[in-house]
């Protein structure tokens, strides 16, 4: 019922028919101290096709409150769902001509908690986004957000990727960070790119490739020099461009991805601390435990006991 209420909140056009929508599939993850999300797919009629919508909710419940959150909600329609896992027509881009495909709408719900958001904010908290991430703004609010091409691209990646298991967790966490970036960018006062070389589509693509390499190397640490060579861009440009495009340093992004995946392995998969530290490429359990505590405020064993 909660997710259906959220769907109704997103757009009045859905409110008249939401109770009649049948849920086809659901993916969700709920881990303490992590990004929590659900991706729910509903069957719709071919004639029901309202505009895609997005909404950001800023929930302030008090200073130093772990219940403070930023929530993102998106409803997109126009997609086709195929019940066959290996459909040749759908995989070749002909889902509309597939007899097994069904028109659907997708509801993406993502909750970002205060402890996690604080790592992204600068200590001065002078910009609007910094104030939101530190929950320096005392009043809760909701605001609709436009679905730009970049946001749509991330949503499509979340809905249509083929990863499973641990690789899916790594991939989804990275996409959810991008979804937060593009959504908050729409609320900020930032209008221009300060790194001129990023005006080049080729250079922007290289920075995107660097990010993808980091995600793929989650258990095999890579240096900035090695990364710059892989994508054929100057180290200085790589560091500046990465910070400009993703709002974080290369090291901070990589560490965050590792710790998010560590939470998943510990809490969802039940792996022990030794195995997780090895999978993430740490030379010792103590190094991993120290990094995990610094990033999350918890010892790895504490998450295992929850």
C-alpha positions, 0 to 999 in steps of 0.5 A: 500500500505504501508504494501505491500511495507514493505512485498516487502522490507522483501524479494525479493522472495515476490516482484514478487507476492506481488501485487497478494496477497489477504488480508484475515484479519487484526488486528492493534492498533494505540495509541499515546505513545504506541506500535503500531502494525498490523498483516496482513494475506494474502492468498498465493498459496500452491507452494509459500513458501519462507523462513521466514524473519525478519528485524529491522529498526532503524530510527533516525530523530534528538536529542530529537525527538519523531519521532525516532523509532525502527521498527520490520517487520516479514513475516512468511509463512506456516500457514493455515487460516480457515474461520470457527471460531470453526473448530474442525479439525483446533483446533485439529491440522489438519488444512491442512486436513480442507476443509475450510483452506487456505494457507497464509502468515503473516506480523507482523509490530511493531513500538516502539517510542522513549519515550517508549524505553527510559524507558528500557535503562540504564542512562549510555547508555554504551551497544549497546542496551542502545545506540539504545534505547536512540537513541545515535546512529546518523545514521539510519539503517536496518538489517535482524534478524534471526528468532530463536525458541524463536522469532518464538514462540512469533510470533505464540502466536500473530497469534494464541491466543484466547484472545479478548477485554481487555485480548487480549490487555494485552496479545499482549502488553506482547508478543510485549515486548518479540518480542523486547527483542529477536530481540534486543538481536540478535543485542547486544554483549551479548553472555552468561547468567550471572545467572548460575541457568538459565542454568536449563530449569526448572528454566527458565520455572519458570521465564516464569510462573512468567511473565505469573502470572504478566500478569494475575494479571494486575488488582490485584497487587501481591507482589514478595513474593506471586509471588515467592511462586506461581512459587516455586522459591527463591525471590532473584533468581526470581528477578535476573532471571527475570531481566536477561531474560526480561531485566527489573525488576519485578516492571518495567515490571508490571508497564509498562503492567498496563500503556500500558493497561491503554492507551488502555482503555482510548484511544480505549475504552473511559473509564473514569479515575475513571473506569480505575484506579479501573480496574487496582487496584489503591487505588485512582485516584491520585495514578493512575494519578501520576503513569501514568504521570511518565510512559508516560509523559501525564496526563490520561485526556490528552489521553482522549482528543486526 
